[in-house]
Amino acid sequence: MNTGLVDAQNGSSTTRVVGLRALGAPAAVATGAVVAAAILHFRDPHQPGSYGFCPLYAVTGWWCPACGGLRAVHDLTNLDFGAAVAGNALIVPFLAVMVLAWIGWARRRWSGRLDRLISVGPRVTVGVLILVVAFTVTRNTSWGSWLAPV
């Protein structure tokens, strides 16, 4: 359904798409996520060499913030939440936030608002960066070794 609108800035006529036709981008993102999860479900990343290696770990010996993420998603597709958290403790809450953000984005698109999937301010960006750096440093120390991927 198209809704004719007038752009307040220049007075030109614009068309706003609502309903199912507006869900093209959210549907494409959801399809990509489902395909990626299916690949991870059927091709087990716990098998050595199944997906290559982490370049940061290969060069420095440090676990990057994403190390263990593929195994965590594989474990989530098998509904093994404990193993997923053991693989990468940041992936589970990250995926939960991404699913909630996608739902909000799809709802906004359904109502006709053509905004971004996620829009965050500088404070949130800095906070997330601090969290990721702290997580990376902690998981690579002896007192944070419980955060290292299994």
CNS distance restraints for C-alpha pairs under 8 A (distance, minus, plus):
assign (resid   1 and name CA) (resid  17 and name CA) 6.11 0.50 0.50
assign (resid   1 and name CA) (resid  18 and name CA) 5.71 0.50 0.50
assign (resid   1 and name CA) (resid  19 and name CA) 6.57 0.50 0.50
assign (resid   1 and name CA) (resid  21 and name CA) 7.36 0.50 0.50
assign (resid   2 and name CA) (resid  15 and name CA) 6.18 0.50 0.50
assign (resid   2 and name CA) (resid  16 and name CA) 5.59 0.50 0.50
assign (resid   2 and name CA) (resid  17 and name CA) 4.88 0.50 0.50
assign (resid   2 and name CA) (resid  18 and name CA) 6.45 0.50 0.50
assign (resid   3 and name CA) (resid  15 and name CA) 5.79 0.50 0.50
assign (resid   3 and name CA) (resid  16 and name CA) 5.17 0.50 0.50
assign (resid   3 and name CA) (resid  17 and name CA) 6.57 0.50 0.50
assign (resid   3 and name CA) (resid  18 and name CA) 7.61 0.50 0.50
assign (resid   4 and name CA) (resid  13 and name CA) 6.95 0.50 0.50
assign (resid   4 and name CA) (resid  14 and name CA) 6.12 0.50 0.50
assign (resid   4 and name CA) (resid  15 and name CA) 4.93 0.50 0.50
assign (resid   4 and name CA) (resid  16 and name CA) 6.50 0.50 0.50
assign (resid   5 and name CA) (resid  13 and name CA) 5.79 0.50 0.50
assign (resid   5 and name CA) (resid  14 and name CA) 5.20 0.50 0.50
assign (resid   5 and name CA) (resid  15 and name CA) 5.97 0.50 0.50
assign (resid   5 and name CA) (resid  16 and name CA) 7.04 0.50 0.50
assign (resid   6 and name CA) (resid  11 and name CA) 5.83 0.50 0.50
assign (resid   6 and name CA) (resid  12 and name CA) 5.66 0.50 0.50
assign (resid   6 and name CA) (resid  13 and name CA) 4.46 0.50 0.50
assign (resid   6 and name CA) (resid  14 and name CA) 5.74 0.50 0.50
assign (resid   7 and name CA) (resid  11 and name CA) 5.07 0.50 0.50
assign (resid   7 and name CA) (resid  12 and name CA) 5.36 0.50 0.50
assign (resid   7 and name CA) (resid  13 and name CA) 6.03 0.50 0.50
assign (resid   7 and name CA) (resid  14 and name CA) 6.30 0.50 0.50
assign (resid   8 and name CA) (resid  12 and name CA) 7.84 0.50 0.50
assign (resid  16 and name CA) (resid 112 and name CA) 6.03 0.50 0.50
assign (resid  16 and name CA) (resid 113 and name CA) 7.98 0.50 0.50
assign (resid  17 and name CA) (resid  21 and name CA) 6.45 0.50 0.50
assign (resid  17 and name CA) (resid  22 and name CA) 5.43 0.50 0.50
assign (resid  17 and name CA) (resid 112 and name CA) 5.65 0.50 0.50
assign (resid  18 and name CA) (resid  22 and name CA) 5.12 0.50 0.50
assign (resid  18 and name CA) (resid 109 and name CA) 6.85 0.50 0.50
assign (resid  18 and name CA) (resid 110 and name CA) 5.28 0.50 0.50
assign (resid  18 and name CA) (resid 111 and name CA) 5.54 0.50 0.50
assign (resid  18 and name CA) (resid 112 and name CA) 4.47 0.50 0.50
assign (resid  19 and name CA) (resid  23 and name CA) 7.12 0.50 0.50
assign (resid  19 and name CA) (resid 109 and name CA) 7.72 0.50 0.50
assign (resid  19 and name CA) (resid 110 and name CA) 4.68 0.50 0.50
assign (resid  19 and name CA) (resid 111 and name CA) 6.62 0.50 0.50
assign (resid  19 and name CA) (resid 112 and name CA) 7.39 0.50 0.50
assign (resid  20 and name CA) (resid  24 and name CA) 7.77 0.50 0.50
assign (resid  20 and name CA) (resid 110 and name CA) 6.74 0.50 0.50
assign (resid  22 and name CA) (resid 109 and name CA) 5.61 0.50 0.50
assign (resid  22 and name CA) (resid 110 and name CA) 5.82 0.50 0.50
assign (resid  22 and name CA) (resid 112 and name CA) 6.87 0.50 0.50
assign (resid  23 and name CA) (resid  27 and name CA) 5.85 0.50 0.50
assign (resid  23 and name CA) (resid 106 and name CA) 6.49 0.50 0.50
assign (resid  23 and name CA) (resid 109 and name CA) 6.20 0.50 0.50
assign (resid  23 and name CA) (resid 110 and name CA) 6.38 0.50 0.50
assign (resid  24 and name CA) (resid  28 and name CA) 6.16 0.50 0.50
assign (resid  25 and name CA) (resid  29 and name CA) 6.27 0.50 0.50
assign (resid  26 and name CA) (resid  30 and name CA) 6.10 0.50 0.50
assign (resid  26 and name CA) (resid 102 and name CA) 7.16 0.50 0.50
assign (resid  26 and name CA) (resid 105 and name CA) 7.29 0.50 0.50
assign (resid  26 and name CA) (resid 106 and name CA) 5.80 0.50 0.50
assign (resid  27 and name CA) (resid  31 and name CA) 6.01 0.50 0.50
assign (resid  28 and name CA) (resid  32 and name CA) 6.22 0.50 0.50
assign (resid  29 and name CA) (resid  33 and name CA) 6.23 0.50 0.50
assign (resid  30 and name CA) (resid  34 and name CA) 6.14 0.50 0.50
assign (resid  31 and name CA) (resid  35 and name CA) 6.12 0.50 0.50
assign (resid  32 and name CA) (resid  36 and name CA) 6.10 0.50 0.50
assign (resid  33 and name CA) (resid  37 and name CA) 6.08 0.50 0.50
assign (resid  34 and name CA) (resid  38 and name CA) 6.04 0.50 0.50
assign (resid  35 and name CA) (resid  39 and name CA) 6.19 0.50 0.50
assign (resid  36 and name CA) (resid  40 and name CA) 6.25 0.50 0.50
assign (resid  37 and name CA) (resid  41 and name CA) 5.98 0.50 0.50
assign (resid  37 and name CA) (resid  73 and name CA) 7.04 0.50 0.50
assign (resid  37 and name CA) (resid  74 and name CA) 7.25 0.50 0.50
assign (resid  37 and name CA) (resid  77 and name CA) 6.96 0.50 0.50
assign (resid  38 and name CA) (resid  42 and name CA) 6.18 0.50 0.50
assign (resid  38 and name CA) (resid  77 and name CA) 7.95 0.50 0.50
assign (resid  39 and name CA) (resid  43 and name CA) 5.81 0.50 0.50
assign (resid  40 and name CA) (resid  44 and name CA) 6.13 0.50 0.50
assign (resid  40 and name CA) (resid  45 and name CA) 6.92 0.50 0.50
assign (resid  40 and name CA) (resid  70 and name CA) 7.02 0.50 0.50
assign (resid  40 and name CA) (resid  73 and name CA) 7.01 0.50 0.50
assign (resid  40 and name CA) (resid  74 and name CA) 5.25 0.50 0.50
assign (resid  40 and name CA) (resid  77 and name CA) 7.98 0.50 0.50
assign (resid  41 and name CA) (resid  73 and name CA) 7.98 0.50 0.50
assign (resid  41 and name CA) (resid  74 and name CA) 5.12 0.50 0.50
assign (resid  41 and name CA) (resid  75 and name CA) 7.91 0.50 0.50
assign (resid  41 and name CA) (resid  77 and name CA) 5.87 0.50 0.50
assign (resid  41 and name CA) (resid  78 and name CA) 7.33 0.50 0.50
assign (resid  43 and name CA) (resid  50 and name CA) 7.62 0.50 0.50
assign (resid  44 and name CA) (resid  50 and name CA) 7.25 0.50 0.50
assign (resid  44 and name CA) (resid  71 and name CA) 7.57 0.50 0.50
assign (resid  44 and name CA) (resid  74 and name CA) 6.81 0.50 0.50
assign (resid  45 and name CA) (resid  49 and name CA) 7.94 0.50 0.50
assign (resid  45 and name CA) (resid  50 and name CA) 5.67 0.50 0.50
assign (resid  45 and name CA) (resid  51 and name CA) 6.39 0.50 0.50
assign (resid  45 and name CA) (resid  70 and name CA) 6.28 0.50 0.50
assign (resid  45 and name CA) (resid  71 and name CA) 5.45 0.50 0.50
assign (resid  45 and name CA) (resid  74 and name CA) 7.18 0.50 0.50
assign (resid  46 and name CA) (resid  50 and name CA) 7.66 0.50 0.50
assign (resid  46 and name CA) (resid  71 and name CA) 6.08 0.50 0.50
assign (resid  49 and name CA) (resid  53 and name CA) 6.94 0.50 0.50
assign (resid  53 and name CA) (resid  57 and name CA) 7.88 0.50 0.50
assign (resid  53 and name CA) (resid  58 and name CA) 7.20 0.50 0.50
assign (resid  54 and name CA) (resid  58 and name CA) 6.13 0.50 0.50
assign (resid  54 and name CA) (resid  64 and name CA) 7.84 0.50 0.50
assign (resid  54 and name CA) (resid  67 and name CA) 7.06 0.50 0.50
assign (resid  55 and name CA) (resid  59 and name CA) 6.15 0.50 0.50
assign (resid  56 and name CA) (resid  60 and name CA) 5.80 0.50 0.50
assign (resid  56 and name CA) (resid  61 and name CA) 7.10 0.50 0.50
assign (resid  56 and name CA) (resid  62 and name CA) 6.62 0.50 0.50
assign (resid  56 and name CA) (resid  63 and name CA) 7.21 0.50 0.50
assign (resid  56 and name CA) (resid  64 and name CA) 6.40 0.50 0.50
assign (resid  57 and name CA) (resid  61 and name CA) 4.39 0.50 0.50
assign (resid  57 and name CA) (resid  62 and name CA) 4.90 0.50 0.50
assign (resid  57 and name CA) (resid  63 and name CA) 5.50 0.50 0.50
assign (resid  57 and name CA) (resid  64 and name CA) 6.78 0.50 0.50
assign (resid  62 and name CA) (resid 140 and name CA) 6.11 0.50 0.50
assign (resid  63 and name CA) (resid  67 and name CA) 5.76 0.50 0.50
assign (resid  63 and name CA) (resid 136 and name CA) 6.94 0.50 0.50
assign (resid  63 and name CA) (resid 139 and name CA) 7.25 0.50 0.50
assign (resid  63 and name CA) (resid 140 and name CA) 6.40 0.50 0.50
assign (resid  63 and name CA) (resid 148 and name CA) 7.05 0.50 0.50
assign (resid  63 and name CA) (resid 149 and name CA) 7.89 0.50 0.50
assign (resid  64 and name CA) (resid 136 and name CA) 6.08 0.50 0.50
assign (resid  65 and name CA) (resid  90 and name CA) 7.92 0.50 0.50
assign (resid  65 and name CA) (resid 132 and name CA) 6.42 0.50 0.50
assign (resid  65 and name CA) (resid 133 and name CA) 7.80 0.50 0.50
assign (resid  65 and name CA) (resid 135 and name CA) 6.88 0.50 0.50
assign (resid  65 and name CA) (resid 136 and name CA) 5.27 0.50 0.50
assign (resid  66 and name CA) (resid  88 and name CA) 7.20 0.50 0.50
assign (resid  66 and name CA) (resid  91 and name CA) 7.75 0.50 0.50
assign (resid  67 and name CA) (resid  87 and name CA) 7.94 0.50 0.50
assign (resid  67 and name CA) (resid  88 and name CA) 6.95 0.50 0.50
assign (resid  67 and name CA) (resid 149 and name CA) 6.56 0.50 0.50
assign (resid  68 and name CA) (resid  72 and name CA) 6.06 0.50 0.50
assign (resid  68 and name CA) (resid  87 and name CA) 4.74 0.50 0.50
assign (resid  68 and name CA) (resid  88 and name CA) 5.20 0.50 0.50
assign (resid  68 and name CA) (resid 149 and name CA) 5.02 0.50 0.50
assign (resid  68 and name CA) (resid 150 and name CA) 7.25 0.50 0.50
assign (resid  69 and name CA) (resid  73 and name CA) 6.18 0.50 0.50
assign (resid  69 and name CA) (resid  87 and name CA) 6.47 0.50 0.50
assign (resid  69 and name CA) (resid  88 and name CA) 5.53 0.50 0.50
assign (resid  69 and name CA) (resid  91 and name CA) 6.14 0.50 0.50
assign (resid  70 and name CA) (resid  74 and name CA) 6.16 0.50 0.50
assign (resid  71 and name CA) (resid  75 and name CA) 6.11 0.50 0.50
assign (resid  71 and name CA) (resid  84 and name CA) 7.03 0.50 0.50
assign (resid  71 and name CA) (resid  87 and name CA) 6.07 0.50 0.50
assign (resid  72 and name CA) (resid  76 and name CA) 6.16 0.50 0.50
assign (resid  72 and name CA) (resid  83 and name CA) 6.81 0.50 0.50
assign (resid  72 and name CA) (resid  84 and name CA) 3.91 0.50 0.50
assign (resid  72 and name CA) (resid  85 and name CA) 6.67 0.50 0.50
assign (resid  72 and name CA) (resid  86 and name CA) 7.56 0.50 0.50
assign (resid  72 and name CA) (resid  87 and name CA) 4.95 0.50 0.50
assign (resid  72 and name CA) (resid  88 and name CA) 5.99 0.50 0.50
assign (resid  72 and name CA) (resid  91 and name CA) 7.00 0.50 0.50
assign (resid  72 and name CA) (resid  92 and name CA) 7.72 0.50 0.50
assign (resid  73 and name CA) (resid  77 and name CA) 6.26 0.50 0.50
assign (resid  73 and name CA) (resid  84 and name CA) 6.60 0.50 0.50
assign (resid  73 and name CA) (resid  91 and name CA) 7.70 0.50 0.50
assign (resid  74 and name CA) (resid  78 and name CA) 6.60 0.50 0.50
assign (resid  74 and name CA) (resid  84 and name CA) 7.71 0.50 0.50
assign (resid  75 and name CA) (resid  79 and name CA) 6.25 0.50 0.50
assign (resid  75 and name CA) (resid  80 and name CA) 5.17 0.50 0.50
assign (resid  75 and name CA) (resid  81 and name CA) 6.81 0.50 0.50
assign (resid  75 and name CA) (resid  83 and name CA) 6.12 0.50 0.50
assign (resid  75 and name CA) (resid  84 and name CA) 5.16 0.50 0.50
assign (resid  76 and name CA) (resid  80 and name CA) 5.51 0.50 0.50
assign (resid  76 and name CA) (resid  81 and name CA) 5.85 0.50 0.50
assign (resid  76 and name CA) (resid  84 and name CA) 5.86 0.50 0.50
assign (resid  80 and name CA) (resid  84 and name CA) 6.30 0.50 0.50
assign (resid  81 and name CA) (resid  85 and name CA) 6.21 0.50 0.50
assign (resid  82 and name CA) (resid  86 and name CA) 6.20 0.50 0.50
assign (resid  83 and name CA) (resid  87 and name CA) 6.06 0.50 0.50
assign (resid  84 and name CA) (resid  88 and name CA) 6.41 0.50 0.50
assign (resid  84 and name CA) (resid  89 and name CA) 7.37 0.50 0.50
assign (resid  84 and name CA) (resid  91 and name CA) 7.93 0.50 0.50
assign (resid  84 and name CA) (resid  92 and name CA) 7.06 0.50 0.50
assign (resid  85 and name CA) (resid  89 and name CA) 4.42 0.50 0.50
assign (resid  85 and name CA) (resid  90 and name CA) 7.56 0.50 0.50
assign (resid  85 and name CA) (resid  91 and name CA) 7.47 0.50 0.50
assign (resid  85 and name CA) (resid  92 and name CA) 6.53 0.50 0.50
assign (resid  86 and name CA) (resid 147 and name CA) 7.03 0.50 0.50
assign (resid  86 and name CA) (resid 148 and name CA) 7.81 0.50 0.50
assign (resid  86 and name CA) (resid 149 and name CA) 6.30 0.50 0.50
assign (resid  86 and name CA) (resid 150 and name CA) 6.31 0.50 0.50
assign (resid  87 and name CA) (resid 148 and name CA) 7.46 0.50 0.50
assign (resid  87 and name CA) (resid 149 and name CA) 4.50 0.50 0.50
assign (resid  87 and name CA) (resid 150 and name CA) 5.41 0.50 0.50
assign (resid  88 and name CA) (resid  92 and name CA) 7.59 0.50 0.50
assign (resid  88 and name CA) (resid 147 and name CA) 7.12 0.50 0.50
assign (resid  88 and name CA) (resid 148 and name CA) 7.45 0.50 0.50
assign (resid  88 and name CA) (resid 149 and name CA) 5.88 0.50 0.50
assign (resid  89 and name CA) (resid  93 and name CA) 7.76 0.50 0.50
assign (resid  89 and name CA) (resid 147 and name CA) 6.88 0.50 0.50
assign (resid  90 and name CA) (resid  94 and name CA) 6.03 0.50 0.50
assign (resid  91 and name CA) (resid  95 and name CA) 5.94 0.50 0.50
assign (resid  92 and name CA) (resid  96 and name CA) 6.28 0.50 0.50
assign (resid  93 and name CA) (resid  97 and name CA) 6.16 0.50 0.50
assign (resid  94 and name CA) (resid  98 and name CA) 6.17 0.50 0.50
assign (resid  95 and name CA) (resid  99 and name CA) 6.11 0.50 0.50
assign (resid  96 and name CA) (resid 100 and name CA) 6.28 0.50 0.50
assign (resid  97 and name CA) (resid 101 and name CA) 6.03 0.50 0.50
assign (resid  98 and name CA) (resid 102 and name CA) 6.02 0.50 0.50
assign (resid  99 and name CA) (resid 103 and name CA) 6.23 0.50 0.50
assign (resid 100 and name CA) (resid 104 and name CA) 6.31 0.50 0.50
assign (resid 101 and name CA) (resid 105 and name CA) 6.09 0.50 0.50
assign (resid 101 and name CA) (resid 117 and name CA) 6.80 0.50 0.50
assign (resid 101 and name CA) (resid 118 and name CA) 6.62 0.50 0.50
assign (resid 102 and name CA) (resid 106 and name CA) 6.07 0.50 0.50
assign (resid 102 and name CA) (resid 117 and name CA) 6.57 0.50 0.50
assign (resid 103 and name CA) (resid 107 and name CA) 6.18 0.50 0.50
assign (resid 104 and name CA) (resid 108 and name CA) 6.19 0.50 0.50
assign (resid 105 and name CA) (resid 109 and name CA) 6.12 0.50 0.50
assign (resid 105 and name CA) (resid 115 and name CA) 7.77 0.50 0.50
assign (resid 105 and name CA) (resid 116 and name CA) 7.32 0.50 0.50
assign (resid 105 and name CA) (resid 117 and name CA) 5.33 0.50 0.50
assign (resid 105 and name CA) (resid 118 and name CA) 7.71 0.50 0.50
assign (resid 106 and name CA) (resid 110 and name CA) 6.01 0.50 0.50
assign (resid 107 and name CA) (resid 111 and name CA) 6.40 0.50 0.50
assign (resid 108 and name CA) (resid 112 and name CA) 6.41 0.50 0.50
assign (resid 108 and name CA) (resid 113 and name CA) 5.29 0.50 0.50
assign (resid 108 and name CA) (resid 114 and name CA) 7.32 0.50 0.50
assign (resid 108 and name CA) (resid 115 and name CA) 7.70 0.50 0.50
assign (resid 109 and name CA) (resid 113 and name CA) 5.09 0.50 0.50
assign (resid 109 and name CA) (resid 114 and name CA) 5.74 0.50 0.50
assign (resid 109 and name CA) (resid 115 and name CA) 7.56 0.50 0.50
assign (resid 120 and name CA) (resid 124 and name CA) 6.17 0.50 0.50
assign (resid 120 and name CA) (resid 125 and name CA) 6.78 0.50 0.50
assign (resid 121 and name CA) (resid 125 and name CA) 6.38 0.50 0.50
assign (resid 122 and name CA) (resid 126 and name CA) 6.07 0.50 0.50
assign (resid 123 and name CA) (resid 127 and name CA) 6.04 0.50 0.50
assign (resid 124 and name CA) (resid 128 and name CA) 6.07 0.50 0.50
assign (resid 125 and name CA) (resid 129 and name CA) 6.20 0.50 0.50
assign (resid 126 and name CA) (resid 130 and name CA) 6.12 0.50 0.50
assign (resid 127 and name CA) (resid 131 and name CA) 6.19 0.50 0.50
assign (resid 128 and name CA) (resid 132 and name CA) 6.15 0.50 0.50
assign (resid 129 and name CA) (resid 133 and name CA) 6.14 0.50 0.50
assign (resid 130 and name CA) (resid 134 and name CA) 6.01 0.50 0.50
assign (resid 131 and name CA) (resid 135 and name CA) 5.99 0.50 0.50
assign (resid 132 and name CA) (resid 136 and name CA) 6.09 0.50 0.50
assign (resid 133 and name CA) (resid 137 and name CA) 6.12 0.50 0.50
assign (resid 134 and name CA) (resid 138 and name CA) 5.91 0.50 0.50
assign (resid 135 and name CA) (resid 139 and name CA) 6.04 0.50 0.50
assign (resid 136 and name CA) (resid 140 and name CA) 6.42 0.50 0.50
assign (resid 137 and name CA) (resid 141 and name CA) 6.64 0.50 0.50
assign (resid 138 and name CA) (resid 143 and name CA) 7.39 0.50 0.50
assign (resid 138 and name CA) (resid 144 and name CA) 4.88 0.50 0.50
assign (resid 138 and name CA) (resid 145 and name CA) 7.44 0.50 0.50
assign (resid 138 and name CA) (resid 147 and name CA) 7.51 0.50 0.50
assign (resid 139 and name CA) (resid 144 and name CA) 4.75 0.50 0.50
assign (resid 139 and name CA) (resid 145 and name CA) 5.21 0.50 0.50
assign (resid 139 and name CA) (resid 146 and name CA) 7.00 0.50 0.50
assign (resid 139 and name CA) (resid 147 and name CA) 4.80 0.50 0.50
assign (resid 139 and name CA) (resid 148 and name CA) 5.13 0.50 0.50
assign (resid 140 and name CA) (resid 144 and name CA) 6.63 0.50 0.50
assign (resid 140 and name CA) (resid 145 and name CA) 6.31 0.50 0.50
assign (resid 140 and name CA) (resid 148 and name CA) 6.95 0.50 0.50
assign (resid 141 and name CA) (resid 145 and name CA) 5.93 0.50 0.50
assign (resid 144 and name CA) (resid 148 and name CA) 7.52 0.50 0.50
